[in-house]
Amino acid sequence: MNHLYRDLAPVSASSWELIDDEVREQLTTHVAARRLVDFAGPLGWTTSSLNVGRVSTIAAPNATLSGSLRQVMPLAELRAPFLVSREELRAIDRGATNIDFTDLEHAALLMAEAENAAIVSGWAEAGITGIGESTSSTPIALNADYSQYPKFVASAVERLRALGIGGPYGLALGPASYLGVVESTEHGGLIVFDHLRKILGGPIVRTPGVLGAVVLSLRGGDFNFVSGEDFSVGYESHDEQSVRLFIEESFAFKIETPEAAVLLSD
């Protein structure tokens, strides 16, 4: 038995399989920002910190000695609870496939939004600085005319190239901006989405939890997402009507090259 306590849950093997599949499908749809950065792990639930290779000076036991303290970045934990009806679990065991996973879907979206936002916008309480708030480049102002997005993105890419930061490049877009881009064409009928991909040479990802957009280099080594425990489903409690489960992860995010990204702000 581990900290997820799945063996204690009144959930059959077939129900666990369907729950895990549904969580995986939802997270694959919504977890986006990690696709644009370097990913390491998962290193396991017991991993508590990330070595950052630096020290701070501290007083030594006597004046002859010098003292230093290793600096580390702690991993943050995220958890989202959700309920599954015991009637729905019994239906799974009878072979049903049209299961009501509304609460699960909401929990998965909340987890994805929180992780995406931590990577792009930061999570101050966890000591995580986001890509958008770390970059020294002045944000490029967006407007509601999505046909102008190629101009904004091209300006961001040119800034990165001028600094010697090579591509390919990726673009993280909040859901509203992503929809606007997908639905828009430029003068002459050129689809905006296709034009952006040609400018970037890399992916455009719909990123729930993010406002505006960010262009960043995908050359590697600039932004590091470290996974302790990747998304996992565990058991919390149950009563006669429902089983309370949760989705959980632990991670750290470290920026090596702040100038390797340009924020596009609404």
Buried (B, 14 or more C-beta within 10 A) or exposed (E): EEEBEBEEBEBEEEBBEBBBEBBEEBBEBBBBBBBBBBBEBBBEBEBEBBEEEEEEEEEEEEEEEEEEEEEBBEBBBBBBBBBBBBEBBEBBEEEEEEBEBEBBBEBBBBBBBBBBBBBBBBBEEBEBBBBBBBBEBEBBEBEEEBBBBBBBBBBBBEBBEEBEBBBEBBBBBBBEBBEBBBEBBBEEEBBBBEBBBEBBEBBBBBBBBBBBBBBBBBBEEBBBBBBBBBBBBBBBEBEEEBBBBBBBBBBBBBBEBBBBBBBBEE
